[in-house]
Amino acid sequence: MIRTLRLVSLAMAGLVPGVVLAQQGPADRVPPASHCLDARDIRQVEQASAESIAVRGGNGQAYRLDFSGAGCPGINEASQVRLDAPAGWACGRPSEQVVVDGRNCGISAVTVMDNRDFAEAARESSRQFAATLPGITVTGDGDAQGARRSARHTFQGTPDFCFATRHVRSWNEDPQGVVVETNPRRNGGVRYYRVELGGSCSILAGAQSVDFQSGFQNGLICGNPGDRIVMTPSGIIGDLRASTPRFARPGCEVLAVYPKD
């Protein structure tokens, strides 16, 4: 889900939830501690709960910024968001804060996140953002009475936690689940995704080919309800799968998708 906020350009740093920004600042800046976020080079911000936000830095590393007190709700819907951090580094010090439409939210901690946790936060953030969008009233040209019908914005995935089935190049199984290779030019620069499945998946044993089925039927695999990996016909004469509908073929539930470290 694409979100656009007006970037507040100050001496400190700007945050734009859900938006990829151009790289800022020199690449050789040295953080005061290993967990610190370069506040001058932020690519993406996601909020799944009022207590924290997930941030992707310009170096590709993800971080969680925890808020003090009652938290800091409403960042997904804000029009102006700014991160104030001394010397351009956010490390969880008392002087650091996120300013949301003029409202100050103190930061209590900054923690490094892995790709799985960031993908989970980004997926929930997108769902919440889609749920807050207003309905759209559409007038159908073909309606004899000019009747109005309501349309809703729907959840859309991003390369942080989804891949498109049409861009899958190959797959392989490992002890953690499945690794899928995609076309990075079509998936936000991500080539390999980790796919976590619901329990052991016996259909993969000896499988030469599989299909990915999107639960939302939008061609995206994100760990949404109904996302599955299923067997495909082997091409061998007598293989009953050749006449089995795709939805009825043996398969395994996809629980989570995220870029492979």
SULRASUL-V637802 format. One record per pair of residues at least 12 apart in sequence whose C-alpha atoms are under 7 Angstrom apart, sorted by the first residue. I is the first residue (numbers start at 1). J is the second residue. D is the distance in whole Angstrom. If there is no record, write none. Layout:
<<I & J & D> <I & J & D>>
This chain:
<<1 & 126 & 6> <1 & 155 & 7> <1 & 156 & 5> <1 & 157 & 6> <1 & 158 & 7> <2 & 18 & 6> <2 & 19 & 7> <3 & 17 & 7> <3 & 18 & 5> <3 & 19 & 6> <4 & 19 & 6> <5 & 79 & 5> <5 & 80 & 6> <6 & 79 & 6> <6 & 80 & 6> <7 & 80 & 7> <8 & 80 & 7> <8 & 81 & 7> <8 & 82 & 6> <12 & 40 & 7> <12 & 83 & 7> <12 & 84 & 5> <12 & 85 & 6> <12 & 88 & 6> <13 & 39 & 5> <13 & 40 & 5> <13 & 82 & 6> <13 & 83 & 5> <13 & 84 & 6> <14 & 81 & 7> <14 & 82 & 5> <14 & 83 & 6> <15 & 42 & 7> <15 & 45 & 7> <15 & 81 & 6> <15 & 82 & 5> <15 & 83 & 6> <16 & 44 & 6> <16 & 45 & 6> <16 & 81 & 7> <17 & 44 & 6> <17 & 45 & 4> <17 & 46 & 6> <17 & 76 & 6> <18 & 44 & 5> <18 & 45 & 5> <18 & 46 & 6> <19 & 43 & 7> <19 & 44 & 5> <20 & 43 & 5> <20 & 44 & 5> <21 & 43 & 5> <23 & 41 & 6> <23 & 58 & 6> <24 & 40 & 6> <24 & 41 & 5> <25 & 40 & 6> <25 & 41 & 6> <35 & 91 & 7> <35 & 110 & 7> <35 & 111 & 6> <35 & 112 & 6> <36 & 89 & 6> <36 & 90 & 5> <36 & 91 & 4> <36 & 110 & 7> <37 & 57 & 7> <37 & 89 & 6> <37 & 90 & 5> <37 & 91 & 6> <38 & 57 & 7> <38 & 88 & 6> <38 & 89 & 5> <38 & 90 & 7> <39 & 83 & 7> <39 & 85 & 7> <39 & 88 & 5> <39 & 89 & 5> <39 & 90 & 6> <40 & 88 & 6> <41 & 57 & 6> <41 & 58 & 5> <42 & 56 & 6> <42 & 57 & 5> <42 & 58 & 5> <43 & 56 & 6> <43 & 57 & 5> <43 & 58 & 6> <44 & 56 & 5> <46 & 121 & 7> <46 & 122 & 5> <46 & 125 & 6> <47 & 75 & 7> <47 & 76 & 6> <47 & 121 & 7> <47 & 125 & 5> <48 & 121 & 5> <48 & 124 & 5> <48 & 125 & 5> <50 & 71 & 5> <50 & 72 & 5> <50 & 73 & 4> <51 & 66 & 6> <51 & 67 & 6> <51 & 71 & 4> <51 & 72 & 6> <52 & 64 & 7> <52 & 65 & 5> <52 & 66 & 4> <52 & 67 & 6> <53 & 65 & 5> <53 & 66 & 7> <54 & 118 & 6> <54 & 121 & 7> <62 & 112 & 6> <62 & 113 & 5> <62 & 114 & 7> <62 & 118 & 7> <63 & 110 & 7> <63 & 111 & 5> <63 & 112 & 4> <63 & 113 & 5> <64 & 110 & 6> <64 & 111 & 5> <64 & 112 & 6> <64 & 113 & 6> <65 & 107 & 7> <65 & 109 & 6> <65 & 110 & 5> <65 & 111 & 7> <66 & 107 & 6> <66 & 108 & 6> <66 & 109 & 5> <66 & 110 & 6> <67 & 105 & 7> <67 & 106 & 6> <67 & 107 & 5> <67 & 108 & 5> <68 & 106 & 6> <68 & 107 & 6> <68 & 108 & 5> <72 & 105 & 6> <75 & 100 & 7> <76 & 129 & 6> <78 & 100 & 7> <78 & 101 & 6> <79 & 101 & 6> <80 & 100 & 6> <80 & 101 & 5> <81 & 99 & 6> <81 & 100 & 5> <81 & 101 & 6> <82 & 98 & 6> <82 & 99 & 5> <82 & 100 & 7> <83 & 97 & 6> <83 & 98 & 5> <83 & 99 & 6> <84 & 96 & 6> <84 & 97 & 5> <84 & 98 & 6> <85 & 97 & 7> <91 & 109 & 7> <91 & 110 & 5> <92 & 107 & 6> <92 & 108 & 5> <92 & 109 & 4> <92 & 110 & 5> <93 & 108 & 7> <94 & 107 & 7> <94 & 108 & 7> <115 & 258 & 6> <115 & 259 & 6> <115 & 261 & 7> <116 & 258 & 6> <119 & 160 & 6> <119 & 161 & 5> <119 & 258 & 6> <123 & 161 & 7> <126 & 155 & 7> <127 & 155 & 6> <130 & 153 & 6> <130 & 154 & 6> <130 & 155 & 6> <133 & 153 & 7> <135 & 150 & 7> <135 & 151 & 6> <135 & 152 & 5> <135 & 153 & 7> <136 & 150 & 6> <136 & 151 & 5> <136 & 152 & 6> <137 & 149 & 6> <137 & 150 & 5> <137 & 151 & 6> <138 & 150 & 6> <138 & 151 & 7> <157 & 222 & 7> <159 & 187 & 6> <159 & 188 & 6> <160 & 258 & 6> <160 & 259 & 7> <161 & 222 & 6> <161 & 257 & 5> <161 & 258 & 5> <162 & 220 & 6> <162 & 221 & 5> <162 & 222 & 4> <162 & 257 & 6> <162 & 258 & 7> <163 & 187 & 7> <163 & 220 & 6> <163 & 221 & 6> <163 & 222 & 7> <164 & 219 & 6> <164 & 220 & 5> <164 & 221 & 6> <165 & 212 & 6> <165 & 219 & 6> <165 & 220 & 6> <165 & 221 & 7> <167 & 182 & 5> <167 & 183 & 6> <167 & 186 & 7> <168 & 180 & 7> <168 & 181 & 6> <168 & 182 & 4> <168 & 183 & 7> <169 & 181 & 5> <169 & 182 & 5> <169 & 183 & 7> <177 & 195 & 6> <177 & 196 & 5> <177 & 197 & 6> <178 & 194 & 6> <178 & 195 & 5> <178 & 196 & 7> <179 & 192 & 7> <179 & 193 & 6> <179 & 194 & 5> <179 & 195 & 6> <180 & 192 & 6> <180 & 193 & 5> <180 & 194 & 7> <181 & 193 & 7> <190 & 259 & 7> <192 & 259 & 6> <192 & 260 & 6> <193 & 257 & 7> <193 & 258 & 5> <193 & 259 & 4> <193 & 260 & 5> <194 & 257 & 6> <194 & 258 & 5> <194 & 259 & 6> <194 & 260 & 5> <195 & 254 & 7> <195 & 256 & 6> <195 & 257 & 5> <195 & 258 & 7> <196 & 254 & 6> <196 & 255 & 5> <196 & 256 & 5> <196 & 257 & 7> <197 & 252 & 7> <197 & 253 & 6> <197 & 254 & 5> <197 & 255 & 5> <198 & 252 & 7> <198 & 253 & 5> <198 & 254 & 6> <198 & 255 & 6> <201 & 252 & 6> <203 & 231 & 7> <203 & 251 & 7> <209 & 231 & 7> <209 & 232 & 6> <210 & 229 & 7> <210 & 230 & 6> <210 & 231 & 5> <210 & 232 & 5> <211 & 229 & 6> <211 & 230 & 5> <211 & 231 & 6> <211 & 232 & 6> <212 & 228 & 6> <212 & 229 & 5> <212 & 230 & 6> <213 & 227 & 6> <213 & 228 & 5> <213 & 229 & 6> <214 & 226 & 7> <214 & 227 & 5> <214 & 228 & 7> <215 & 227 & 4> <222 & 256 & 6> <222 & 257 & 5> <223 & 254 & 5> <223 & 255 & 5> <223 & 256 & 4> <223 & 257 & 6> <227 & 253 & 6> <227 & 254 & 5> <228 & 251 & 6> <228 & 252 & 5> <228 & 253 & 5> <228 & 254 & 5> <229 & 251 & 5> <229 & 252 & 5> <229 & 253 & 7> <229 & 254 & 7> <230 & 249 & 6> <230 & 250 & 6> <230 & 251 & 4> <230 & 252 & 7> <231 & 249 & 6> <231 & 250 & 6> <231 & 251 & 6>>
